[in-house]
Amino acid sequence: MSFKQIFIPPLLVLPLILTGCGSSSSDATDVTEESATDTSADTSTDTSTDITTDSSVWIINTTDEVSENLYDSGTNQGSLVNVQSVETETVDDLEYTVVSATGIANYQVTLSQDEIDTLNARPKAATDFLSGATTAEAGEAFEFGEDIGYNSNNDCETTGGTGYWPPGPVCPENISRTGYFPNSPEPATDDVASGLGAMGYWVNGTSVYQWGDGQSYNNEGVWQTLAPVAEVYDVDVCGGHAANGDYHHHFSSDCLGKLVNDEGNGHSPIYGYAADGYAIYGPWYSNGILAKSSWAVRDYDDTSSATGCGTAGVRNCVLVDEFNVAAGFVAAADGPTTSDEYNSLSGNTFIASAGFFYEDFYWDSTLTNLSGEYLDQYNGHDNGDDLGYHYHVTVTQDNNGVQTPAFPYTIGPRFYGKLQDNSIASNGADVGGPPNDGALPDLPFCEADQEPEMGVCIP
């Protein structure tokens, strides 16, 4: 089954291309497995598996391959790509898979003429590209980090990759790091919030990030922007970019899918591992069926909606608990209406339609209870087979095979599993979640049929 993946931000005509990607590595292995019917709800039973049983899920650089375009800062030496080593280590009686990597990918990309035309139709193409258009040519492959005409940041001159990344974010660096992933992950007994920064590793050693970009409307800590939406013009043709030099994906990447030979003809193979040790599979639940997120968008347009704020199109309330709509909502600082414009850090303009901010979403348990391809609040499930509990990256797909990342994109706002003390992530560190852990001080509690107005609840 062939498909292409394009991310279309809300109410935008121009999509971002994430197609035509492949691997220049011969080490990629197809580990596709068929999935049994999922009978889980949010309280699924864990049947953990040992993640070291098939080391081929990791794209290990066994030949000391180096990037053709990226190099160690201040040198002309190419950076090693993918994963450098995968070992087993026991710490405090717990066995871990220990993954060492540089965070440098080796994707190879070939674009169609339609995709070239789409790049050249970016809203700020005149300044995003040095000559006003990409230098990439249809049908001609180029490597990760190769110059395709972008007006990249000056810091790319010290690490390579000038012209491959759009202006805005910093350029990726060779950041050697080591991640410990428990071989027998455990379900968490308390809420474990995911946050900013690396929440896991993809199988090529690059970082898994979740939905947050660390920004909020007017910097007030509420109406937090979603990286896959607000940063859509800030990522490369593989859907990745860097923060503090760390190259990462916030959502499903077709380049990564090609790297692991995910063709959509069965349950997706493993794309990576979350910090809690549970696998993150690709978007496919089974042949032609996508795994489905159970997070829904609030209805701001229906004034009687239990998830809106009582006035059509207005954002001035947040849910008390995005995991339980019945808890009602509280007044919040005014956000943009669903027809207002929002300007991103990179100077791109978006319509702030419903689904633009984190606070626009809530977990719909009735969807999870449908079982099958529907996921839980953590963006995972247990099919009751030998895969055990696992996450999925989530997308939607139209009739033309065009895929759009679907919130929460990778793992959910919370981890399903426990984070060990040596984890690459920690509970809620720099969390990009509900402001003040969802508790807004000095604001009234309003039932679902009431509207917050001037500090009081109006029926």
C-alpha positions in Angstrom: 0.0 0.0 0.0 1.5 3.3 -1.0 0.7 6.5 0.8 2.1 9.9 1.3 2.3 12.0 4.4 1.6 15.7 4.3 0.8 17.9 7.3 -1.8 20.5 6.7 -2.2 23.0 9.5 -5.7 24.2 10.4 -7.4 26.3 7.7 -4.2 26.6 5.7 -4.1 26.0 2.0 -0.4 25.2 1.9 0.7 21.8 3.3 4.2 20.9 4.5 5.7 18.0 2.5 6.8 14.9 4.4 6.9 12.6 1.4 9.5 10.9 -0.8 11.8 10.1 2.1 13.9 7.0 2.4 17.0 5.6 4.0 20.6 5.6 2.8 21.4 2.9 5.2 21.4 -0.8 4.3 20.9 -1.8 7.9 17.2 -1.0 8.1 15.2 -4.1 8.8 11.5 -4.8 8.3 10.0 -5.9 11.6 6.3 -5.6 10.7 4.0 -7.8 12.7 0.3 -8.4 12.4 -1.8 -7.2 15.3 -4.6 -9.1 17.0 -7.9 -7.4 17.9 -7.5 -4.9 20.7 -9.9 -5.5 23.6 -8.3 -3.0 25.9 -9.7 0.1 27.5 -7.7 2.7 29.4 -7.1 0.2 32.2 -5.5 -2.4 29.9 -3.5 -5.3 31.5 0.3 -5.0 30.9 2.1 -7.9 29.3 5.6 -6.4 29.0 8.1 -7.8 26.6 11.9 -7.6 26.5 12.9 -4.9 24.1 16.3 -6.5 23.5 15.0 -9.7 21.9 15.3 -8.2 18.4 18.2 -5.7 18.1 17.3 -5.1 14.5 14.7 -2.5 15.6 17.6 -0.2 16.3 19.4 1.3 13.2 22.9 0.5 14.4 25.9 2.1 12.6 28.2 -0.9 12.2 30.4 0.6 9.6 31.3 4.0 11.2 29.2 5.7 8.5 29.4 9.5 8.8 27.1 12.2 7.5 28.0 13.8 4.1 26.8 17.2 5.3 27.0 17.4 9.1 30.1 17.5 11.1 31.4 17.9 14.6 31.3 21.5 15.6 34.5 23.4 14.6 35.9 20.4 12.6 35.6 19.0 9.1 35.0 15.5 10.5 31.6 14.1 9.5 29.3 13.2 12.4 28.6 9.5 12.9 24.9 8.7 12.0 22.2 6.7 13.6 22.9 4.5 16.7 26.4 3.7 17.7 25.8 0.9 20.2 23.0 -1.1 21.9 24.0 -3.0 25.0 22.3 -4.6 28.0 23.1 -3.4 31.5 21.8 -4.2 34.9 21.4 -1.4 37.4 19.9 -1.9 40.9 18.6 -5.4 39.8 16.8 -3.9 36.8 17.9 -4.8 33.3 18.1 -2.0 30.7 18.8 -1.6 27.0 21.4 1.1 26.8 21.4 3.0 23.6 24.2 5.4 22.6 23.7 7.7 19.6 24.7 11.1 18.2 21.2 12.1 17.2 22.2 12.6 13.6 19.9 10.9 11.0 20.9 9.8 7.5 17.6 10.2 5.7 17.5 10.4 1.9 14.8 12.4 0.2 13.3 12.4 -3.3 10.6 15.0 -4.0 8.0 15.0 -6.7 7.3 18.1 -8.8 4.1 18.7 -6.8 6.1 18.6 -3.6 8.7 21.1 -5.1 5.8 23.4 -6.1 4.4 23.1 -2.6 7.8 24.1 -1.0 7.9 27.1 -3.3 4.4 28.1 -2.3 5.3 28.6 1.3 3.8 31.8 2.6 7.3 33.3 3.2 9.1 31.5 0.3 10.6 34.9 -0.8 12.7 35.1 2.3 12.7 31.4 3.5 14.8 30.6 0.4 17.9 32.5 -0.6 16.7 32.8 -4.2 12.9 32.7 -3.4 12.6 29.0 -4.3 14.2 25.7 -3.4 17.1 24.4 -5.4 15.9 20.8 -5.0 14.8 19.2 -8.2 12.0 16.7 -8.8 13.1 13.1 -8.9 16.6 13.8 -7.7 17.6 12.3 -4.3 19.4 14.4 -1.7 20.8 13.5 1.7 19.9 14.7 5.2 21.5 18.1 5.7 22.2 18.8 2.0 21.7 22.3 0.8 18.3 22.8 -0.9 18.3 26.6 -0.9 16.9 27.5 2.5 18.0 30.7 4.3 19.3 28.8 7.3 20.5 30.2 10.6 24.2 31.3 10.8 24.9 28.6 13.4 24.7 26.0 10.6 28.1 27.3 9.4 29.8 25.6 12.4 28.0 22.3 12.2 27.1 21.9 8.5 23.7 21.6 7.0 23.4 25.2 5.7 20.5 25.4 3.3 18.7 22.2 4.5 16.8 23.8 7.4 14.3 26.6 7.2 15.1 29.8 9.0 14.1 29.9 12.6 15.2 26.9 14.8 18.9 26.3 15.5 20.7 23.7 13.4 21.2 20.1 14.7 24.5 19.2 16.4 26.3 16.0 17.1 25.1 15.5 20.7 26.4 12.1 21.9 24.1 10.8 24.5 23.0 7.5 26.2 19.5 6.4 27.0 18.5 3.7 29.5 15.3 1.9 28.6 14.0 -0.7 31.1 13.6 -4.2 29.5 10.6 -4.9 31.8 8.7 -1.6 31.8 6.1 -1.2 34.6 2.7 0.6 34.4 2.8 3.8 36.5 0.9 3.8 39.7 0.7 7.7 39.8 0.2 10.2 37.0 3.5 10.7 35.1 3.4 13.9 33.0 5.4 14.1 29.8 7.1 17.4 29.2 9.5 19.3 26.9 12.7 17.8 25.6 13.5 14.2 24.7 10.7 11.7 25.8 12.4 8.8 24.1 14.5 7.8 21.1 13.5 6.8 17.6 15.2 3.7 16.3 17.7 5.8 14.4 18.8 7.5 17.7 17.1 10.8 17.1 14.8 12.2 19.8 11.1 11.7 20.4 9.4 14.9 21.5 5.7 15.2 22.4 3.2 17.9 21.5 4.6 20.9 23.3 6.8 23.7 21.9 7.1 25.6 25.2 5.1 28.6 23.8 1.7 30.0 24.9 -0.5 32.8 23.8 0.9 36.1 25.1 3.2 34.0 27.3 0.5 33.6 29.9 1.0 29.8 30.4 -2.5 29.1 29.0 -3.5 28.4 25.3 -0.3 26.5 24.7 0.7 26.1 21.1 1.2 22.7 19.5 4.6 22.1 17.9 3.2 20.1 14.9 0.8 23.0 14.2 2.6 26.3 15.1 6.0 25.0 13.9 4.8 23.5 10.7 7.0 25.8 8.6 10.0 25.4 10.9 10.7 21.7 10.2 12.7 20.1 7.4 11.2 18.0 4.6 11.4 15.0 7.0 9.3 16.8 9.6 12.1 17.3 12.1 14.2 20.2 13.5 16.5 21.0 16.4 16.1 22.6 19.9 19.4 23.3 21.7 21.0 21.3 18.9 18.9 18.2 19.5 17.3 17.0 16.3 13.9 15.5 16.9 10.4 14.7 15.6 7.2 15.8 17.3 5.0 13.7 15.1 5.1 10.8 12.7 7.8 11.1 10.0 7.4 9.4 6.6 11.2 9.5 6.4 11.4 7.4 9.6 8.6 5.2 8.3 10.6 4.5 5.1 13.7 3.8 7.2 11.8 0.9 8.9 10.0 -0.2 5.8 6.5 0.6 7.1 4.2 0.2 4.0 0.9 0.1 5.8 0.1 -3.5 4.9 0.0 -4.7 8.5 0.7 -3.6 12.0 3.4 -1.0 11.9 6.9 -1.9 13.1 8.6 -0.2 16.0 9.5 3.4 15.4 11.1 4.0 18.7 10.9 3.7 22.5 9.5 6.0 25.1 11.5 6.8 28.2 9.3 4.5 30.3 10.5 1.5 28.1 7.3 0.9 26.1 7.6 0.7 22.4 6.2 3.4 20.0 4.9 1.8 16.9 4.1 3.5 13.6 0.6 4.7 12.7 -0.9 1.4 11.3 -3.0 -0.8 13.5 -3.5 -3.5 10.8 -3.6 -3.7 7.0 -5.0 -0.4 5.8 -6.4 0.6 9.3 -4.8 3.4 11.2 -4.5 3.5 15.0 -6.9 6.2 16.2 -6.3 8.8 18.8 -9.1 9.1 21.4 -8.4 12.8 22.0 -11.2 15.0 20.7 -11.4 18.8 19.9 -13.6 21.0 22.0 -16.7 22.5 20.4 -16.4 26.2 20.7 -19.1 27.0 18.1 -22.1 25.3 19.8 -23.0 27.6 22.7 -24.7 24.7 24.5 -21.7 22.4 24.2 -20.3 20.9 27.4 -16.8 21.6 26.1 -17.2 25.2 24.8 -17.2 28.5 26.7 -20.8 29.5 26.2 -20.1 32.1 23.4 -19.6 30.9 19.9 -15.9 31.0 18.8 -14.7 32.4 22.2 -11.8 30.9 24.2 -12.1 32.2 27.8 -12.4 29.0 29.8 -10.4 25.8 30.2 -11.5 22.3 31.3 -10.8 21.6 34.9 -9.6 18.1 33.9 -8.9 17.4 30.3 -9.2 13.7 31.2 -12.8 14.2 32.5 -15.1 16.6 30.8 -17.8 16.1 33.4 -15.6 18.0 35.9 -16.7 21.2 34.1 -14.5 24.2 33.4 -13.0 27.4 34.9 -12.5 30.9 33.6 -9.2 31.5 31.9 -7.3 34.4 30.3 -8.8 35.2 26.9 -7.3 33.4 24.0 -7.7 34.1 20.3 -11.2 33.3 18.9 -11.4 30.5 16.5 -11.3 32.9 13.6 -8.5 35.1 14.9 -5.0 35.1 13.5 -2.0 33.8 15.4 1.6 34.8 14.6 4.3 32.2 15.3 7.8 32.8 16.5 9.0 32.4 12.9 6.6 35.1 11.7 4.1 32.8 10.0 0.4 33.6 10.3 -2.2 31.0 11.2 -5.9 30.9 11.8 -6.4 29.8 15.4 -9.2 27.4 14.7 -10.3 24.8 17.2 -7.4 22.3 17.7 -4.6 24.9 17.5 -3.9 24.9 21.3 -3.4 22.1 23.8 -6.3 23.4 25.9 -8.5 22.7 22.8 -8.3 19.0 23.4 -9.8 16.5 25.8 -9.6 12.7 26.2 -12.9 11.0 25.1 -13.0 7.8 27.1 -16.0 6.6 25.0 -13.7 6.4 22.0 -11.1 4.3 23.9 -13.9 2.0 25.0 -14.6 1.2 21.4 -11.4 -0.8 21.6 -9.8 -2.2 18.4 -7.8 0.5 16.8 -8.8 3.2 19.3 -6.1 4.2 21.8 -6.1 5.2 25.4 -5.3 8.6 27.0 -1.6 7.8 26.7 -1.9 7.2 23.0 -1.3 3.4 23.4 -3.1 0.1 24.0 -2.6 -3.6 24.7 -3.8 -5.9 21.9 -3.6 -8.9 24.2 -0.9 -10.4 22.0 2.9 -10.7 22.3 3.4 -7.0 21.6 2.2 -6.1 25.1 1.3 -2.5 25.9 2.7 -0.1 23.3 2.2 3.4 22.0 1.4 4.5 18.4 2.2 7.7 16.5 -1.2 8.9 15.3 -2.3 10.4 12.0 -5.5 10.8 10.0 -5.7 10.1 6.3 -7.9 11.4 3.6 -9.2 9.6 0.5 -6.1 10.7 -1.4 -3.8 9.0 1.1 -2.6 12.3 2.5 -1.8 11.9 6.2 -2.1 14.6 8.8 -0.6 14.2 12.3 -3.3 13.7 15.0 -3.0 14.9 18.6 -1.3 13.8 20.8 1.0 12.7 17.9 3.5 10.5 19.8 2.9 9.7 23.4 0.2 11.4 25.4 0.3 14.2 27.9 1.1 11.4 30.4 3.3 8.4 30.2 1.7 5.0 30.6 4.7 3.6 32.4 6.9 4.4 35.4 10.0 6.5 34.8 13.1 5.1 36.4 15.6 7.3 38.2 18.1 7.0 35.3 15.5 7.8 32.6 16.2 10.4 29.9 12.9 12.1 31.0 11.4 13.0 34.4 7.9 13.4 35.6 6.6 16.8 34.5 10.0 18.4 34.0 9.5 21.6 32.0 6.1 20.1 31.2 4.1 21.6 28.4 0.8 20.7 29.9 -2.1 22.4 31.6 -1.1 25.6 33.4 -0.4 25.2 37.1 -1.2 21.5 36.8 -4.7 22.4 35.7 -5.5 24.4 38.9 -6.1 28.0 38.0 -6.1 30.2 41.2 -8.7 32.8 42.0 -11.1 31.6 39.3 -14.6 30.2 39.7 -15.5 26.6 39.2 -18.2 26.4 36.6 -20.4 23.4 35.8 -20.7 22.3 32.2 -24.0 24.2 31.7 -22.6 27.5 33.1 -20.5 30.2 31.5 -17.6 32.1 33.3 -18.1 35.8 32.9 -16.4 38.6 34.9 -15.3 36.2 37.6 -18.6 34.5 38.2 -20.5 31.6 36.7 -23.5 32.5 34.6 -26.1 29.8 33.8 
